[in-house]
Amino acid sequence: MPPTPIRASLLVAALLLTSPAWSADPVHKEKVELAGAATHSVKGKIKGYGTAEYTLTGKAGQTLSVQLKTNQPSNYFNLRQAGQDEALFIGSSGGNSYQAKLPADGEYTVQVYLMRNAARRNAVASYSLEMHLRD
């Protein structure tokens, strides 16, 4: 027996008004000020597919150093330049430390994350992250 228009409408409304079980994981965002030769250190935790993003502003030719220390072997960071599709650094293939001259003036984001194998298990990573910018 085909569904009546009322049943079909109720079904569509139920599908549209319920929130999906795969709702977005939390993203911690923080702006980092690195004036002069200062080092900025943070401690944090991420769980599952959650991430932490630390955004800083740098100038072309400045040297950015980032060091991640963690209790979780599947915890890494990526470095992205605003407006660029490809990451400047991918931790899962490059390790947990980065040091290089910035290619351009602008914003850069250090994103701390868990690899899929750990995120799928809803693992927790406690980490410390040091960021240093110098001329």
TIMI-2910 file (N, C-alpha, C, CB; in pm, 1 decimal, decimal comma, always signed):
<rs>
+----------+----------+----------+----------+----------+----------+----------+----------+----------+----------+----------+----------+------+
!      n_x !      n_y !      n_z !     ca_x !     ca_y !     ca_z !      c_x !      c_y !      c_z !     cb_x !     cb_y !     cb_z ! resn !
+----------+----------+----------+----------+----------+----------+----------+----------+----------+----------+----------+----------+------+
!    +84,3 !   -115,9 !     +0,0 !     +0,0 !     +0,0 !     +0,0 !    +89,8 !   +123,6 !     +0,0 !    -96,4 !     -1,0 !   +121,4 !  Met !
!    +72,9 !   +216,6 !    -94,2 !   +156,9 !   +335,7 !   -103,3 !   +131,3 !   +429,4 !    +13,5 !   +132,4 !   +408,4 !   -235,3 !  Pro !
!   +233,1 !   +504,6 !    +55,3 !   +215,0 !   +596,3 !   +167,2 !   +121,1 !   +709,9 !   +129,0 !   +350,0 !   +652,2 !   +213,2 !  Pro !
!    +44,8 !   +750,8 !   +226,0 !    -45,5 !   +863,1 !   +203,7 !    +36,9 !   +991,2 !   +203,1 !   -157,6 !   +868,7 !   +312,8 !  Thr !
!    -16,5 !  +1099,7 !   +145,4 !    +57,8 !  +1225,7 !   +144,6 !    +93,8 !  +1273,4 !   +285,9 !    -23,5 !  +1332,9 !    +73,7 !  Pro !
!     +8,0 !  +1245,8 !   +382,1 !    +36,5 !  +1288,9 !   +519,8 !   +153,5 !  +1208,6 !   +575,0 !    -88,8 !  +1272,2 !   +611,0 !  Ile !
!   +151,2 !  +1076,2 !   +554,2 !   +261,8 !   +992,7 !   +601,7 !   +393,0 !  +1033,0 !   +535,3 !   +232,6 !   +844,6 !   +574,7 !  Arg !
!   +389,5 !  +1057,4 !   +406,4 !   +510,1 !  +1097,2 !   +333,8 !   +563,0 !  +1230,0 !   +387,1 !   +481,5 !  +1107,9 !   +182,8 !  Ala !
!   +474,6 !  +1324,3 !   +415,5 !   +514,8 !  +1454,8 !   +469,0 !   +576,3 !  +1439,7 !   +607,7 !   +394,1 !  +1550,4 !   +474,6 !  Ser !
!   +517,6 !  +1354,3 !   +691,4 !   +571,4 !  +1331,5 !   +824,7 !   +710,0 !  +1267,2 !   +817,2 !   +476,0 !  +1243,2 !   +906,1 !  Leu !
!   +727,3 !  +1174,2 !   +725,0 !   +856,0 !  +1108,6 !   +708,5 !   +963,0 !  +1207,9 !   +664,1 !   +844,7 !   +994,6 !   +607,8 !  Leu !
!   +929,9 !  +1291,7 !   +567,8 !  +1024,2 !  +1393,0 !   +520,3 !  +1057,8 !  +1490,6 !   +632,9 !   +966,1 !  +1469,0 !   +398,6 !  Val !
!   +958,4 !  +1534,8 !   +707,8 !   +981,9 !  +1627,5 !   +819,1 !  +1070,4 !  +1563,5 !   +925,6 !   +848,3 !  +1671,8 !   +881,2 !  Ala !
!  +1047,1 !  +1437,6 !   +955,1 !  +1127,7 !  +1368,5 !  +1055,7 !  +1273,5 !  +1358,3 !  +1010,1 !  +1070,4 !  +1227,7 !  +1083,7 !  Ala !
!  +1295,5 !  +1331,1 !   +883,2 !  +1431,9 !  +1321,3 !   +832,0 !  +1502,8 !  +1456,5 !   +831,0 !  +1430,6 !  +1262,9 !   +692,0 !  Leu !
!  +1430,3 !  +1562,6 !   +799,4 !  +1490,4 !  +1695,5 !   +792,2 !  +1515,1 !  +1757,8 !   +928,6 !  +1403,1 !  +1786,0 !   +711,5 !  Leu !
!  +1436,1 !  +1725,5 !  +1027,3 !  +1443,7 !  +1792,0 !  +1156,5 !  +1528,8 !  +1718,2 !  +1259,9 !  +1306,4 !  +1810,1 !  +1210,1 !  Leu !
!  +1574,3 !  +1599,9 !  +1227,6 !  +1658,8 !  +1528,4 !  +1323,1 !  +1804,3 !  +1560,1 !  +1294,6 !  +1633,9 !  +1375,6 !  +1316,6 !  Thr !
!  +1884,1 !  +1568,6 !  +1399,5 !  +2026,7 !  +1596,1 !  +1378,7 !  +2097,5 !  +1464,6 !  +1350,8 !  +2089,9 !  +1668,1 !  +1502,5 !  Ser !
!  +2193,6 !  +1466,5 !  +1260,5 !  +2263,5 !  +1342,4 !  +1226,6 !  +2353,5 !  +1295,6 !  +1339,4 !  +2345,4 !  +1361,0 !  +1100,3 !  Pro !
!  +2378,3 !  +1166,8 !  +1343,4 !  +2464,0 !  +1109,1 !  +1446,5 !  +2610,2 !  +1146,2 !  +1423,0 !  +2448,0 !   +956,7 !  +1450,1 !  Ala !
!  +2644,6 !  +1193,5 !  +1304,5 !  +2782,0 !  +1226,8 !  +1271,5 !  +2808,6 !  +1376,3 !  +1282,6 !  +2814,9 !  +1178,9 !  +1132,1 !  Trp !
!  +2746,3 !  +1442,3 !  +1376,9 !  +2763,1 !  +1586,3 !  +1390,0 !  +2910,2 !  +1622,2 !  +1408,3 !  +2680,5 !  +1639,1 !  +1507,5 !  Ser !
!  +2943,4 !  +1745,4 !  +1379,2 !  +3082,8 !  +1790,8 !  +1377,0 !  +3151,9 !  +1773,1 !  +1511,8 !  +3089,2 !  +1936,5 !  +1335,5 !  Ala !
!  +3277,6 !  +1734,1 !  +1505,1 !  +3359,3 !  +1722,2 !  +1625,3 !  +3410,4 !  +1860,2 !  +1664,2 !  +3477,5 !  +1623,6 !  +1603,3 !  Asp !
!  +3443,3 !  +1878,7 !  +1791,3 !  +3485,5 !  +2011,0 !  +1836,8 !  +3619,6 !  +2053,3 !  +1777,8 !  +3493,7 !  +2013,3 !  +1987,6 !  Pro !
!  +3628,3 !  +2181,9 !  +1748,6 !  +3751,9 !  +2241,4 !  +1700,9 !  +3784,1 !  +2356,7 !  +1794,4 !  +3740,2 !  +2289,1 !  +1551,3 !  Val !
!  +3898,0 !  +2346,9 !  +1862,5 !  +3943,6 !  +2454,9 !  +1949,8 !  +4024,4 !  +2550,8 !  +1862,9 !  +4029,4 !  +2400,2 !  +2071,7 !  His !
!  +3989,0 !  +2680,5 !  +1862,6 !  +4061,8 !  +2779,6 !  +1782,9 !  +4118,9 !  +2884,6 !  +1875,7 !  +3970,0 !  +2845,0 !  +1676,0 !  Lys !
!  +4245,0 !  +2919,2 !  +1848,6 !  +4312,8 !  +3017,2 !  +1933,1 !  +4405,6 !  +3102,5 !  +1847,7 !  +4391,8 !  +2947,3 !  +2046,5 !  Glu !
!  +4402,9 !  +3232,2 !  +1869,5 !  +4493,4 !  +3325,5 !  +1802,4 !  +4619,5 !  +3336,9 !  +1886,5 !  +4426,6 !  +3466,0 !  +1781,4 !  Lys !
!  +4736,6 !  +3325,8 !  +1823,1 !  +4864,5 !  +3329,2 !  +1892,7 !  +4940,0 !  +3455,3 !  +1851,3 !  +4948,3 !  +3201,3 !  +1862,1 !  Val !
!  +4987,3 !  +3531,2 !  +1949,6 !  +5067,8 !  +3650,4 !  +1923,2 !  +5214,0 !  +3615,9 !  +1947,2 !  +5023,2 !  +3770,5 !  +2012,8 !  Glu !
!  +5295,2 !  +3626,1 !  +1842,5 !  +5437,8 !  +3597,6 !  +1854,2 !  +5516,4 !  +3723,3 !  +1818,3 !  +5478,9 !  +3478,2 !  +1762,7 !  Leu !
!  +5524,2 !  +3817,6 !  +1911,2 !  +5596,8 !  +3942,3 !  +1888,5 !  +5743,1 !  +3923,5 !  +1926,3 !  +5534,0 !  +4058,7 !  +1969,4 !  Ala !
!  +5831,7 !  +3984,7 !  +1849,6 !  +5974,2 !  +3974,7 !  +1879,8 !  +6022,2 !  +3832,2 !  +1865,4 !  +6003,2 !  +4025,7 !  +2020,3 !  Gly !
!  +6101,3 !  +3788,0 !  +1961,4 !  +6154,2 !  +3651,4 !  +1958,5 !  +6086,3 !  +3565,9 !  +2064,6 !  +6306,8 !  +3651,5 !  +1980,0 !  Ala !
!  +5960,8 !  +3591,7 !  +2089,0 !  +5887,3 !  +3520,3 !  +2193,6 !  +5853,6 !  +3377,5 !  +2150,8 !  +5758,9 !  +3595,7 !  +2228,9 !  Ala !
!  +5846,4 !  +3291,2 !  +2248,3 !  +5799,4 !  +3154,6 !  +2228,0 !  +5664,1 !  +3142,7 !  +2295,3 !  +5900,8 !  +3048,9 !  +2284,6 !  Thr !
!  +5568,7 !  +3085,0 !  +2224,1 !  +5435,1 !  +3064,6 !  +2280,0 !  +5418,0 !  +2914,9 !  +2303,7 !  +5322,5 !  +3121,2 !  +2184,5 !  His !
!  +5386,7 !  +2878,9 !  +2426,4 !  +5365,0 !  +2739,3 !  +2462,3 !  +5220,9 !  +2719,1 !  +2505,0 !  +5461,0 !  +2695,7 !  +2574,4 !  Ser !
!  +5162,1 !  +2610,7 !  +2459,6 !  +5026,1 !  +2574,3 !  +2501,4 !  +5025,2 !  +2427,0 !  +2538,4 !  +4921,2 !  +2604,2 !  +2388,6 !  Val !
!  +4935,8 !  +2393,0 !  +2628,6 !  +4908,6 !  +2253,6 !  +2661,7 !  +4761,7 !  +2229,7 !  +2633,0 !  +4944,8 !  +2220,3 !  +2811,5 !  Lys !
!  +4731,2 !  +2112,6 !  +2581,2 !  +4592,9 !  +2084,1 !  +2549,2 !  +4566,8 !  +1935,5 !  +2538,1 !  +4554,4 !  +2152,4 !  +2421,8 !  Gly !
!  +4439,5 !  +1906,3 !  +2510,5 !  +4395,2 !  +1768,9 !  +2488,0 !  +4301,6 !  +1770,2 !  +2369,3 !  +4325,4 !  +1708,5 !  +2614,8 !  Lys !
!  +4310,9 !  +1667,1 !  +2288,9 !  +4213,4 !  +1645,0 !  +2182,7 !  +4165,2 !  +1501,7 !  +2194,4 !  +4274,4 !  +1673,5 !  +2040,9 !  Ile !
!  +4044,9 !  +1480,2 !  +2144,6 !  +3983,8 !  +1347,9 !  +2153,9 !  +3916,6 !  +1314,6 !  +2022,2 !  +3882,1 !  +1341,3 !  +2270,5 !  Lys !
!  +3935,8 !  +1192,6 !  +1976,9 !  +3868,4 !  +1146,9 !  +1855,7 !  +3903,1 !  +1233,4 !  +1735,7 !  +3718,3 !  +1145,8 !  +1876,3 !  Gly !
!  +3799,7 !  +1280,1 !  +1667,4 !  +3819,3 !  +1362,5 !  +1549,0 !  +3828,4 !  +1511,6 !  +1581,6 !  +3707,0 !  +1338,7 !  +1451,5 !  Tyr !
!  +3832,6 !  +1545,9 !  +1708,7 !  +3848,7 !  +1685,3 !  +1747,9 !  +3987,8 !  +1735,4 !  +1710,5 !  +3824,5 !  +1702,0 !  +1898,6 !  Gly !
!  +4000,6 !  +1865,8 !  +1689,4 !  +4128,6 !  +1925,8 !  +1654,8 !  +4148,2 !  +2054,7 !  +1733,2 !  +4137,4 !  +1952,6 !  +1503,5 !  Thr !
!  +4270,0 !  +2104,8 !  +1730,8 !  +4301,6 !  +2235,8 !  +1787,9 !  +4375,8 !  +2313,9 !  +1680,6 !  +4387,3 !  +2223,5 !  +1920,6 !  Ala !
!  +4336,9 !  +2440,4 !  +1661,5 !  +4398,1 !  +2524,1 !  +1559,3 !  +4453,5 !  +2650,1 !  +1623,6 !  +4296,7 !  +2559,5 !  +1448,7 !  Glu !
!  +4581,5 !  +2674,6 !  +1599,9 !  +4651,5 !  +2790,8 !  +1653,6 !  +4695,2 !  +2876,7 !  +1535,5 !  +4774,5 !  +2748,5 !  +1742,5 !  Tyr !
!  +4641,2 !  +2998,2 !  +1526,2 !  +4668,3 !  +3086,1 !  +1413,3 !  +4761,6 !  +3198,6 !  +1455,1 !  +4537,8 !  +3143,2 !  +1356,5 !  Thr !
!  +4864,0 !  +3220,9 !  +1373,1 !  +4960,6 !  +3326,6 !  +1399,7 !  +4985,8 !  +3404,5 !  +1271,6 !  +5092,7 !  +3268,7 !  +1455,7 !  Leu !
!  +5041,3 !  +3523,4 !  +1287,4 !  +5073,9 !  +3607,6 !  +1172,8 !  +5225,1 !  +3619,1 !  +1162,1 !  +5008,3 !  +3748,1 !  +1185,6 !  Thr !
!  +5276,6 !  +3599,2 !  +1040,7 !  +5419,9 !  +3608,1 !  +1018,0 !  +5451,1 !  +3683,8 !   +890,5 !  +5481,0 !  +3470,0 !  +1012,5 !  Gly !
!  +5579,5 !  +3712,7 !   +871,6 !  +5625,9 !  +3784,6 !   +752,6 !  +5719,5 !  +3694,9 !   +672,4 !  +5697,4 !  +3917,0 !   +791,9 !  Lys !
!  +5721,1 !  +3717,8 !   +542,8 !  +5808,9 !  +3641,6 !   +454,4 !  +5952,6 !  +3650,4 !   +505,0 !  +5799,0 !  +3693,5 !   +308,6 !  Ala !
!  +6020,3 !  +3537,0 !   +510,1 !  +6159,0 !  +3532,2 !   +552,7 !  +6179,1 !  +3506,6 !   +700,6 !  +6224,8 !  +3658,0 !   +517,0 !  Gly !
!  +6075,4 !  +3525,8 !   +783,2 !  +6088,5 !  +3493,2 !   +925,2 !  +6095,3 !  +3340,9 !   +939,8 !  +5969,0 !  +3552,4 !  +1008,4 !  Gln !
!  +6165,1 !  +3295,6 !  +1043,4 !  +6175,5 !  +3151,8 !  +1068,1 !  +6073,1 !  +3111,3 !  +1173,3 !  +6319,1 !  +3113,2 !  +1113,6 !  Thr !
!  +5989,8 !  +3015,8 !  +1137,6 !  +5890,3 !  +2961,2 !  +1229,3 !  +5937,2 !  +2824,5 !  +1275,0 !  +5749,8 !  +2952,5 !  +1162,5 !  Leu !
!  +5936,2 !  +2805,0 !  +1407,5 !  +5968,0 !  +2675,0 !  +1465,6 !  +5845,4 !  +2626,4 !  +1541,9 !  +6093,6 !  +2683,0 !  +1559,2 !  Ser !
!  +5809,7 !  +2500,0 !  +1522,2 !  +5697,7 !  +2439,1 !  +1593,0 !  +5743,8 !  +2302,9 !  +1643,6 !  +5571,0 !  +2425,9 !  +1500,6 !  Val !
!  +5717,8 !  +2275,8 !  +1771,3 !  +5755,9 !  +2148,5 !  +1832,8 !  +5634,6 !  +2091,7 !  +1907,1 !  +5878,0 !  +2166,9 !  +1930,2 !  Gln !
!  +5595,8 !  +1969,1 !  +1876,0 !  +5484,1 !  +1901,3 !  +1941,9 !  +5538,5 !  +1788,6 !  +2028,0 !  +5381,9 !  +1846,7 !  +1837,9 !  Leu !
!  +5498,6 !  +1787,6 !  +2154,7 !  +5529,6 !  +1675,8 !  +2244,8 !  +5396,2 !  +1616,9 !  +2286,4 !  +5615,6 !  +1721,7 !  +2371,0 !  Lys !
!  +5385,6 !  +1484,4 !  +2281,4 !  +5256,4 !  +1420,4 !  +2304,4 !  +5273,9 !  +1282,2 !  +2367,7 !  +5178,7 !  +1408,8 !  +2172,6 !  Thr !
!  +5167,2 !  +1236,8 !  +2432,4 !  +5166,2 !  +1101,9 !  +2490,2 !  +5103,2 !  +1001,0 !  +2394,2 !  +5090,1 !  +1101,5 !  +2624,0 !  Asn !
!  +5062,2 !  +1045,9 !  +2276,3 !  +4987,9 !   +962,4 !  +2181,4 !  +5067,5 !   +952,8 !  +2050,6 !  +4844,3 !  +1020,8 !  +2155,4 !  Gln !
!  +5111,7 !   +832,9 !  +2011,6 !  +5193,6 !   +819,3 !  +1890,8 !  +5121,8 !   +856,2 !  +1760,6 !  +5242,7 !   +679,0 !  +1880,7 !  Pro !
!  +4990,8 !   +868,9 !  +1762,0 !  +4915,8 !   +906,6 !  +1641,5 !  +4874,1 !  +1053,3 !  +1643,5 !  +4792,3 !   +818,6 !  +1626,8 !  Ser !
!  +4938,1 !  +1133,4 !  +1725,9 !  +4908,9 !  +1276,7 !  +1739,7 !  +5013,9 !  +1356,1 !  +1661,2 !  +4907,4 !  +1320,0 !  +1891,2 !  Asn !
!  +4967,9 !  +1439,7 !  +1567,5 !  +5056,4 !  +1518,1 !  +1482,2 !  +5000,9 !  +1658,9 !  +1465,0 !  +5074,6 !  +1449,9 !  +1344,9 !  Tyr !
!  +5073,8 !  +1740,3 !  +1388,0 !  +5023,3 !  +1871,9 !  +1349,7 !  +5053,9 !  +1897,2 !  +1203,0 !  +5085,0 !  +1983,0 !  +1438,3 !  Phe !
!  +4971,0 !  +1979,1 !  +1141,1 !  +4993,5 !  +2029,1 !  +1005,8 !  +5010,7 !  +2179,9 !  +1014,6 !  +4875,4 !  +1990,8 !   +909,5 !  Asn !
!  +5079,7 !  +2237,8 !   +917,8 !  +5094,4 !  +2382,0 !   +908,7 !  +5037,7 !  +2426,7 !   +775,2 !  +5243,2 !  +2425,3 !   +924,4 !  Leu !
!  +4943,5 !  +2520,1 !   +783,0 !  +4879,6 !  +2571,3 !   +661,9 !  +4898,5 !  +2722,0 !   +651,2 !  +4729,9 !  +2536,2 !   +660,6 !  Arg !
!  +4914,7 !  +2767,2 !   +528,4 !  +4921,4 !  +2909,6 !   +498,9 !  +4784,3 !  +2951,6 !   +448,9 !  +5033,6 !  +2942,3 !   +393,7 !  Gln !
!  +4730,6 !  +3063,1 !   +501,0 !  +4598,3 !  +3110,4 !   +460,2 !  +4593,5 !  +3129,5 !   +308,5 !  +4563,0 !  +3242,7 !   +532,5 !  Ala !
!  +4485,1 !  +3082,0 !   +247,9 !  +4464,9 !  +3098,4 !   +104,6 !  +4531,4 !  +2992,8 !    +18,0 !  +4513,8 !  +3230,4 !    +63,9 !  Gly !
!  +4603,5 !  +2899,0 !    +78,6 !  +4670,9 !  +2793,8 !     +2,1 !  +4600,9 !  +2660,2 !    +24,4 !  +4820,3 !  +2783,8 !    +41,9 !  Gln !
!  +4590,3 !  +2581,3 !    -80,9 !  +4523,8 !  +2451,7 !    -70,8 !  +4611,6 !  +2345,7 !     -5,0 !  +4481,9 !  +2404,6 !   -208,0 !  Asp !
!  +4739,9 !  +2347,8 !    -32,7 !  +4829,5 !  +2245,5 !    +20,8 !  +4896,1 !  +2292,5 !   +149,4 !  +4935,6 !  +2208,4 !    -82,7 !  Glu !
!  +4913,7 !  +2200,1 !   +241,0 !  +4980,6 !  +2231,7 !   +367,0 !  +5129,9 !  +2252,7 !   +342,3 !  +4957,9 !  +2119,1 !   +471,4 !  Ala !
!  +5190,3 !  +2344,4 !   +419,5 !  +5335,4 !  +2364,5 !   +414,4 !  +5408,4 !  +2248,3 !   +480,7 !  +5373,9 !  +2497,0 !   +482,4 !  Leu !
!  +5343,7 !  +2189,4 !   +580,3 !  +5404,1 !  +2079,8 !   +656,2 !  +5294,6 !  +1983,1 !   +696,3 !  +5480,5 !  +2132,3 !   +781,7 !  Phe !
!  +5320,2 !  +1853,3 !   +680,4 !  +5226,2 !  +1748,0 !   +719,5 !  +5297,0 !  +1659,8 !   +820,8 !  +5176,5 !  +1664,2 !   +595,2 !  Ile !
!  +5253,0 !  +1665,6 !   +943,8 !  +5319,5 !  +1596,1 !  +1052,7 !  +5325,3 !  +1446,1 !  +1039,2 !  +5253,5 !  +1628,8 !  +1177,7 !  Gly !
!  +5221,2 !  +1385,1 !   +984,7 !  +5219,2 !  +1239,2 !   +976,0 !  +5331,3 !  +1186,0 !   +887,0 !  +5084,6 !  +1191,8 !   +923,2 !  Ser !
!  +5383,4 !  +1269,0 !   +797,9 !  +5497,2 !  +1226,0 !   +716,0 !  +5626,0 !  +1300,0 !   +751,7 !  +5465,9 !  +1246,6 !   +568,7 !  Ser !
!  +5614,8 !  +1413,3 !   +823,0 !  +5731,8 !  +1493,6 !   +854,4 !  +5777,7 !  +1488,7 !   +998,6 !  +5705,1 !  +1632,0 !   +819,0 !  Gly !
!  +5695,8 !  +1432,1 !  +1087,2 !  +5733,6 !  +1423,5 !  +1228,2 !  +5667,4 !  +1530,3 !  +1313,9 !  +5883,0 !  +1434,0 !  +1241,7 !  Gly !
!  +5720,4 !  +1548,3 !  +1433,3 !  +5657,5 !  +1639,5 !  +1528,8 !  +5735,5 !  +1768,1 !  +1552,0 !  +5638,8 !  +1569,8 !  +1659,0 !  Asn !
!  +5825,0 !  +1801,5 !  +1458,2 !  +5891,4 !  +1931,1 !  +1468,4 !  +5908,0 !  +1990,2 !  +1328,7 !  +6029,1 !  +1917,7 !  +1539,3 !  Ser !
!  +5901,8 !  +2122,6 !  +1323,8 !  +5910,5 !  +2196,2 !  +1198,0 !  +5994,1 !  +2320,3 !  +1222,3 !  +5768,9 !  +2233,3 !  +1142,9 !  Tyr !
!  +6079,5 !  +2353,9 !  +1125,4 !  +6151,4 !  +2480,1 !  +1128,8 !  +6183,6 !  +2519,1 !   +985,8 !  +6280,8 !  +2470,1 !  +1215,4 !  Gln !
!  +6135,4 !  +2636,4 !   +944,1 !  +6163,0 !  +2684,9 !   +808,8 !  +6126,6 !  +2832,7 !   +800,4 !  +6084,2 !  +2602,6 !   +702,4 !  Ala !
!  +6174,3 !  +2896,1 !   +694,6 !  +6140,1 !  +3035,9 !   +668,8 !  +6001,4 !  +3042,0 !   +605,3 !  +6246,4 !  +3103,8 !   +576,7 !  Lys !
!  +5922,4 !  +3139,5 !   +647,4 !  +5788,3 !  +3156,2 !   +591,6 !  +5797,5 !  +3210,9 !   +449,6 !  +5703,1 !  +3250,1 !   +680,4 !  Leu !
!  +5715,0 !  +3158,7 !   +359,0 !  +5723,3 !  +3200,2 !   +219,1 !  +5659,4 !  +3335,9 !   +188,8 !  +5659,3 !  +3096,8 !   +134,0 !  Pro !
!  +5568,1 !  +3381,8 !   +274,1 !  +5495,7 !  +3506,2 !   +244,7 !  +5441,1 !  +3568,4 !   +372,5 !  +5380,9 !  +3480,1 !   +145,5 !  Ala !
!  +5408,2 !  +3697,1 !   +365,3 !  +5338,9 !  +3763,6 !   +475,8 !  +5199,2 !  +3704,7 !   +487,3 !  +5332,7 !  +3918,6 !   +454,4 !  Asp !
!  +5148,6 !  +3692,5 !   +610,2 !  +5011,0 !  +3648,2 !   +626,0 !  +4988,3 !  +3559,4 !   +746,1 !  +4968,0 !  +3576,9 !   +504,9 !  Gly !
!  +4871,0 !  +3496,4 !   +746,8 !  +4832,0 !  +3408,8 !   +856,8 !  +4870,4 !  +3264,5 !   +827,5 !  +4681,7 !  +3419,0 !   +882,7 !  Glu !
!  +4912,3 !  +3197,0 !   +934,3 !  +4948,8 !  +3056,1 !   +928,8 !  +4876,2 !  +2984,8 !  +1042,4 !  +5104,4 !  +3036,4 !   +939,0 !  Tyr !
!  +4830,9 !  +2863,6 !  +1016,5 !  +4757,7 !  +2787,1 !  +1117,6 !  +4827,2 !  +2654,5 !  +1144,1 !  +4612,3 !  +2763,1 !  +1073,2 !  Thr !
!  +4852,6 !  +2630,2 !  +1272,0 !  +4905,7 !  +2502,1 !  +1317,5 !  +4784,6 !  +2422,3 !  +1366,1 !  +5016,4 !  +2519,7 !  +1432,0 !  Val !
!  +4756,9 !  +2310,3 !  +1301,0 !  +4641,0 !  +2227,6 !  +1336,0 !  +4689,3 !  +2097,6 !  +1400,2 !  +4553,5 !  +2197,7 !  +1210,1 !  Gln !
!  +4650,2 !  +2076,5 !  +1524,8 !  +4685,6 !  +1955,4 !  +1599,1 !  +4570,8 !  +1855,9 !  +1582,8 !  +4713,2 !  +1986,8 !  +1751,9 !  Val !
!  +4604,3 !  +1731,4 !  +1551,3 !  +4500,8 !  +1631,7 !  +1522,2 !  +4549,4 !  +1490,9 !  +1556,0 !  +4459,2 !  +1638,9 !  +1374,1 !  Tyr !
!  +4456,3 !  +1397,7 !  +1554,9 !  +4486,7 !  +1254,3 !  +1568,0 !  +4467,4 !  +1188,0 !  +1432,9 !  +4396,5 !  +1186,3 !  +1676,5 !  Leu !
!  +4555,3 !  +1095,2 !  +1400,9 !  +4538,9 !  +1015,7 !  +1279,4 !  +4408,9 !   +934,8 !  +1290,6 !  +4662,4 !   +921,2 !  +1256,8 !  Met !
!  +4357,4 !   +895,5 !  +1176,0 !  +4228,7 !   +826,7 !  +1171,5 !  +4224,8 !   +701,2 !  +1258,6 !  +4195,9 !   +789,9 !  +1029,2 !  Arg !
!  +4335,9 !   +625,1 !  +1264,4 !  +4335,3 !   +502,1 !  +1344,3 !  +4305,2 !   +531,9 !  +1491,6 !  +4470,7 !   +429,7 !  +1331,8 !  Asn !
!  +4358,5 !   +640,6 !  +1545,2 !  +4333,4 !   +677,6 !  +1684,7 !  +4200,2 !   +750,6 !  +1699,4 !  +4447,2 !   +765,3 !  +1738,0 !  Ala !
!  +4166,7 !   +834,4 !  +1603,1 !  +4040,7 !   +909,3 !  +1609,6 !  +3921,3 !   +814,1 !  +1608,2 !  +4030,7 !  +1008,8 !  +1492,1 !  Ala !
!  +3930,9 !   +711,6 !  +1527,6 !  +3822,9 !   +612,4 !  +1517,6 !  +3797,8 !   +542,9 !  +1651,6 !  +3856,6 !   +507,8 !  +1410,3 !  Arg !
!  +3904,9 !   +523,5 !  +1729,0 !  +3892,6 !   +460,3 !  +1861,5 !  +3854,5 !   +561,5 !  +1969,0 !  +4024,0 !   +391,5 !  +1899,9 !  Arg !
!  +3838,3 !   +688,1 !  +1928,7 !  +3805,1 !   +796,4 !  +2021,2 !  +3916,3 !   +815,8 !  +2125,4 !  +3670,8 !   +767,3 !  +2091,3 !  Asn !
!  +4040,2 !   +795,7 !  +2081,3 !  +4156,6 !   +811,0 !  +2169,3 !  +4170,5 !   +956,2 !  +2214,6 !  +4285,5 !   +764,8 !  +2097,5 !  Ala !
!  +4242,6 !   +974,8 !  +2323,3 !  +4269,6 !  +1107,4 !  +2378,0 !  +4420,2 !  +1130,8 !  +2372,9 !  +4214,9 !  +1121,2 !  +2524,7 !  Val !
!  +4458,9 !  +1251,1 !  +2330,5 !  +4600,5 !  +1289,2 !  +2329,5 !  +4618,7 !  +1412,4 !  +2416,4 !  +4651,0 !  +1316,1 !  +2184,4 !  Ala !
!  +4712,8 !  +1405,7 !  +2507,6 !  +4756,9 !  +1522,5 !  +2583,8 !  +4884,5 !  +1570,1 !  +2517,2 !  +4779,4 !  +1489,3 !  +2737,6 !  Ser !
!  +4893,3 !  +1698,8 !  +2489,3 !  +5008,5 !  +1748,8 !  +2415,8 !  +5054,1 !  +1883,9 !  +2468,9 !  +4976,0 !  +1759,2 !  +2267,9 !  Tyr !
!  +5178,5 !  +1916,7 !  +2436,3 !  +5228,6 !  +2052,5 !  +2454,4 !  +5284,5 !  +2095,2 !  +2319,1 !  +5338,4 !  +2061,2 !  +2569,6 !  Ser !
!  +5262,1 !  +2220,2 !  +2285,4 !  +5301,4 !  +2273,0 !  +2156,7 !  +5378,6 !  +2402,5 !  +2179,6 !  +5177,9 !  +2296,0 !  +2065,4 !  Leu !
!  +5498,9 !  +2409,9 !  +2123,4 !  +5578,7 !  +2532,3 !  +2132,0 !  +5593,3 !  +2591,4 !  +1992,5 !  +5718,6 !  +2504,3 !  +2195,3 !  Glu !
!  +5563,3 !  +2722,2 !  +1982,6 !  +5575,7 !  +2793,4 !  +1856,0 !  +5667,1 !  +2912,5 !  +1877,9 !  +5436,2 !  +2838,6 !  +1801,6 !  Met !
!  +5761,2 !  +2932,1 !  +1785,0 !  +5859,2 !  +3038,9 !  +1797,1 !  +5878,3 !  +3101,6 !  +1660,2 !  +5994,1 !  +2986,2 !  +1854,1 !  His !
!  +5877,0 !  +3235,0 !  +1654,9 !  +5893,8 !  +3309,1 !  +1530,0 !  +6006,2 !  +3409,0 !  +1549,1 !  +5761,6 !  +3380,8 !  +1487,5 !  Leu !
!  +6104,1 !  +3407,3 !  +1458,0 !  +6215,8 !  +3502,7 !  +1470,5 !  +6255,2 !  +3555,6 !  +1333,7 !  +6337,8 !  +3436,3 !  +1539,0 !  Arg !
!  +6316,9 !  +3671,5 !  +1334,1 !  +6362,2 !  +3734,3 !  +1208,7 !  +6488,3 !  +3668,5 !  +1156,4 !  +6387,1 !  +3883,8 !  +1229,3 !  Asp !
+----------+----------+----------+----------+----------+----------+----------+----------+----------+----------+----------+----------+------+
</rs>
